[in-house]
Amino acid sequence: MLGLECDVAVIGGGICGLAAAAEAAELGASVVCIEPSPLPGGQVANVGVLGSYPAPTSVSGAVLAETLKERFATLGGTLVESRVTAVQIAAPRFEVTTQDRMVRAHAVIIASGGRLHALGVPGEGELSGRGVSQCDWCDGGLFRDADVAVVGGGDAALQAALHLGEICRSVAVIVRGSRLRARRRYLQAAAECERIAFHWETVVEQVLGKECVEGVVLRSIADGSMQELPVRGVFVFVGADPNVEFLPPDVQRDARGLVETDSDGRTSVPGVFAAGAVRRGYRGLIVNALSEGAVAAAAATEYLQKRGLL
């Protein structure tokens, strides 16, 4: 198995991970950033316009990810395309095991993000990639002038509905509750879009279709009534779980699996830090991902300096 040694290993090459990796490199550490996808940036890389990113002009997730990746490379960082399978606490270095190599580091920053929930209903898995999607910017163009459904009631669902509302004939937004949990400007824009219709207190019971999506079966939470809604696409945005299955039990987590940290990203294990969507208390905005990554990097390099390792 190939081996690498560094001062700081960053697990995750999303926006938060890239920000952490670049900042740690800027502060003088040798850094290896490990990301399973050939296209770093995480879920944010699939967002066409970053609504919460403070910039004079609109910026896409892919552009932001590429900017951070280039900065990291310029600072001498190493980006490894592989999936982390385990982290071992082994003095004097932590051992981060991936599919094809071992990375040994004096400090570890966990920025592995989250994995999107599935609905868990019949037909969803079978029709994934054939009408069922979790990326409107990737797949939305396939449904131009078609009827589609978006499942969810948060920012991601509303952003997807608004984007799809520009190209699809109709967008049915399926909301489990009686209200949305999205920012006001998304609510207002969705209310003004004639192509968007809301199905309140409703859940998807089944995705219909053989070769591709042909519709969904909806159930009313209020009275239990069922109806079929013909659609060609189903876009699912119903939350995410943290990617932390590789962590040892020494790293304290809450009931959801989110890593417990202090305000600087320090975990229950000295030398292990966490930032972004894996951390309890993360607020979910792009600016939070960037700032938390930078703060964790500063804390990690300070940890190394105090021990004479940097």
C-alpha positions in Angstrom: 0.0 0.0 0.0 1.3 3.5 -0.9 2.2 5.7 2.0 2.3 9.5 2.5 3.4 11.6 5.5 2.3 15.2 6.2 1.6 17.6 9.0 -2.1 17.8 8.4 -4.5 15.4 6.7 -7.8 16.9 5.6 -10.6 14.3 5.0 -13.0 15.7 2.5 -12.5 17.9 -0.6 -15.7 19.9 -0.5 -15.8 23.6 0.0 -15.0 23.3 3.7 -12.3 20.8 3.2 -10.6 22.7 0.5 -10.7 25.9 2.5 -9.2 24.1 5.5 -6.5 22.5 3.4 -5.5 25.8 1.7 -5.5 27.7 4.9 -3.3 25.1 6.7 -0.9 25.1 3.7 -0.9 28.9 3.9 0.1 28.7 7.6 3.1 26.6 6.7 1.9 23.0 7.1 2.4 20.2 4.7 -1.1 19.1 3.8 -2.7 16.1 2.1 -6.4 16.5 1.2 -8.3 13.3 0.6 -11.4 13.4 -1.5 -13.2 10.3 -3.2 -14.6 12.3 -6.1 -12.5 13.2 -9.2 -14.3 16.6 -9.1 -13.7 18.2 -5.7 -16.2 20.7 -4.2 -18.7 18.3 -2.7 -22.4 18.9 -3.1 -21.8 22.6 -3.5 -20.1 22.0 -6.8 -23.5 21.0 -8.2 -25.0 24.4 -7.4 -25.4 26.7 -10.3 -25.6 30.0 -8.4 -24.5 30.3 -4.7 -27.2 32.5 -3.2 -25.4 32.9 0.2 -21.9 33.6 -1.2 -20.8 37.3 -0.8 -19.6 38.3 -4.2 -20.4 41.3 -6.5 -21.5 38.9 -9.2 -23.1 35.4 -9.1 -20.7 32.5 -8.5 -21.3 28.9 -9.2 -20.3 26.1 -6.8 -18.0 24.6 -9.5 -16.1 27.9 -9.9 -15.7 28.4 -6.2 -14.4 24.8 -5.8 -11.9 25.2 -8.7 -10.7 28.5 -7.2 -10.0 26.8 -3.8 -8.4 23.8 -5.5 -6.1 26.0 -7.5 -5.1 27.9 -4.4 -4.3 24.7 -2.5 -2.2 23.4 -5.4 -0.3 26.8 -5.6 0.5 26.5 -1.9 2.1 23.1 -2.4 -0.8 20.9 -1.2 -1.4 17.3 -2.3 -4.9 16.3 -3.4 -5.5 12.5 -3.2 -8.5 11.0 -5.0 -9.5 8.1 -2.7 -12.1 7.2 -0.1 -11.1 7.1 3.6 -12.0 3.8 5.3 -10.5 4.3 8.8 -8.7 6.7 11.1 -6.4 5.3 13.8 -5.0 7.2 16.7 -1.4 5.9 16.7 1.4 8.0 18.2 3.3 9.9 17.0 1.1 10.3 14.0 -2.5 9.6 13.1 -3.0 6.9 10.4 -5.6 7.7 7.8 -6.4 4.6 5.7 -7.9 5.0 2.3 -8.8 2.5 -0.4 -5.3 2.4 -1.8 -2.9 4.1 0.6 -2.0 5.1 4.1 -1.6 8.8 5.1 0.2 9.5 8.3 -0.3 13.0 9.8 0.3 14.8 13.1 -3.2 16.4 12.9 -6.4 15.5 11.1 -9.2 17.8 10.0 -12.5 16.0 9.4 -14.5 17.9 6.7 -16.1 14.9 5.0 -19.5 16.6 4.6 -22.8 14.7 4.4 -24.6 12.2 2.2 -28.0 13.1 0.9 -31.0 11.1 2.3 -33.0 8.9 -0.1 -36.8 8.6 0.2 -36.5 4.9 0.8 -39.6 4.1 -1.2 -40.3 1.5 -3.9 -39.1 2.5 -7.3 -36.6 5.1 -6.1 -33.5 3.0 -6.2 -34.5 1.2 -9.4 -35.0 4.4 -11.3 -32.0 6.4 -9.9 -30.4 8.0 -12.9 -33.5 7.3 -15.0 -35.6 10.2 -13.7 -34.7 10.1 -10.0 -32.0 12.6 -9.2 -30.5 14.7 -6.4 -28.8 17.3 -8.7 -31.0 19.7 -10.6 -28.1 21.5 -12.2 -26.7 18.1 -13.4 -29.9 16.6 -14.7 -32.5 19.4 -15.0 -31.8 20.0 -18.7 -33.0 16.5 -19.5 -36.5 17.5 -18.4 -37.0 20.7 -20.4 -40.7 21.3 -21.0 -41.6 18.2 -18.9 -43.5 17.9 -15.6 -41.2 17.1 -12.6 -41.5 16.8 -8.8 -39.2 18.2 -6.1 -39.4 16.5 -2.7 -38.4 18.6 0.3 -39.1 21.9 2.0 -35.7 23.5 2.7 -33.4 25.8 0.9 -32.0 23.1 -1.4 -35.5 22.0 -2.5 -36.6 25.6 -3.1 -33.5 26.4 -5.1 -34.0 23.3 -7.2 -37.6 24.1 -7.8 -36.8 27.7 -8.9 -34.1 26.5 -11.3 -36.4 23.8 -12.7 -39.2 26.3 -12.9 -37.1 28.1 -15.6 -36.9 25.1 -17.9 -39.7 22.6 -17.0 -43.4 22.8 -17.8 -44.4 22.3 -14.2 -42.8 21.7 -10.9 -44.7 20.0 -8.1 -43.0 20.6 -4.7 -43.9 17.8 -2.2 -43.7 19.0 1.4 -44.2 16.8 4.4 -45.1 19.7 6.7 -47.5 22.6 6.5 -44.7 25.2 6.0 -41.4 25.6 4.3 -38.0 25.9 6.0 -36.3 28.1 3.4 -35.0 31.6 3.3 -37.5 34.4 2.6 -36.2 35.3 -0.8 -36.7 31.7 -2.0 -40.2 31.6 -0.6 -41.1 34.8 -2.3 -39.6 33.8 -5.6 -41.4 30.4 -5.5 -44.7 32.0 -4.7 -44.3 34.2 -7.7 -43.4 31.4 -10.1 -46.5 30.2 -11.9 -45.0 26.9 -12.8 -44.5 25.8 -9.2 -47.3 24.2 -7.2 -47.1 23.0 -3.6 -48.5 19.8 -2.2 -48.6 20.3 1.6 -48.6 17.7 4.3 -47.9 15.1 1.6 -45.3 12.3 1.2 -44.1 10.2 -1.7 -45.1 6.5 -1.2 -43.8 5.1 -4.5 -41.9 6.2 -7.7 -43.7 4.8 -10.7 -42.1 3.6 -14.0 -40.4 0.7 -15.7 -37.6 2.0 -17.9 -37.8 5.6 -16.6 -39.9 7.6 -14.2 -43.5 7.9 -15.1 -45.0 9.3 -11.9 -45.2 9.2 -8.2 -47.8 8.0 -5.7 -48.6 10.6 -3.1 -50.2 10.1 0.3 -51.9 12.9 2.3 -50.7 13.0 5.9 -54.0 14.7 6.9 -56.5 12.1 5.7 -54.4 9.2 4.2 -55.8 9.6 0.7 -53.6 8.5 -2.2 -53.2 10.0 -5.6 -50.9 9.4 -8.6 -49.1 12.4 -10.0 -47.6 11.9 -13.5 -44.1 13.3 -13.7 -40.9 12.5 -15.7 -38.4 13.5 -13.0 -38.2 13.3 -9.2 -35.6 15.5 -7.5 -35.0 14.5 -3.8 -33.8 17.0 -1.2 -34.8 15.7 2.2 -31.7 16.2 4.3 -28.3 14.6 4.9 -26.4 12.4 7.3 -22.7 13.1 8.2 -20.0 11.0 6.6 -18.3 9.8 9.7 -18.4 6.0 9.5 -14.6 5.8 9.3 -14.1 7.6 12.7 -12.9 5.8 15.8 -15.3 5.8 18.8 -12.9 8.0 20.7 -14.2 11.0 18.6 -17.3 12.0 20.4 -20.5 12.4 18.4 -24.1 13.2 19.1 -27.2 11.0 18.5 -27.2 11.9 14.8 -23.5 11.2 14.3 -22.4 14.8 14.2 -19.0 15.4 15.7 -18.9 17.4 18.9 -16.4 20.3 18.9 -15.6 23.5 20.6 -15.8 26.8 18.7 -12.4 26.2 17.0 -13.3 22.8 15.8 -11.4 20.8 18.4 -12.9 17.4 19.0 -12.6 15.1 22.0 -9.3 13.7 20.6 -6.4 16.1 20.8 -5.1 16.7 17.2 -8.4 15.8 15.6 -10.5 18.7 14.4 -13.9 18.9 12.5 -15.5 21.5 10.4 -18.6 21.9 8.1 -21.5 19.6 7.7 -20.0 16.8 9.9 -19.9 19.1 13.0 -22.7 19.7 15.4 -23.8 23.4 15.3 -22.9 23.9 11.6 -25.2 26.5 10.1 -25.2 25.3 6.6 -24.2 28.4 4.6 -21.2 28.7 2.2 -19.7 31.4 4.4 -19.9 29.0 7.3 -18.1 26.2 5.4 -15.3 28.6 4.4 -14.9 30.1 7.8 -15.1 26.8 9.7 -12.5 25.3 7.4 -10.2 28.2 8.0 -10.7 28.2 11.8 -10.1 24.5 12.0 -6.9 24.9 10.0 -5.7 27.6 12.3 -6.4 25.5 15.4 -4.6 22.5 13.8 -1.5 24.5 13.0 -1.5 26.0 16.5 -1.7 22.5 17.9 1.4 21.5 15.9 3.3 24.6 16.8 2.7 24.1 20.5 4.2 20.6 20.2 7.2 21.7 18.2 5.9 19.8 15.1 5.7 22.9 12.8 
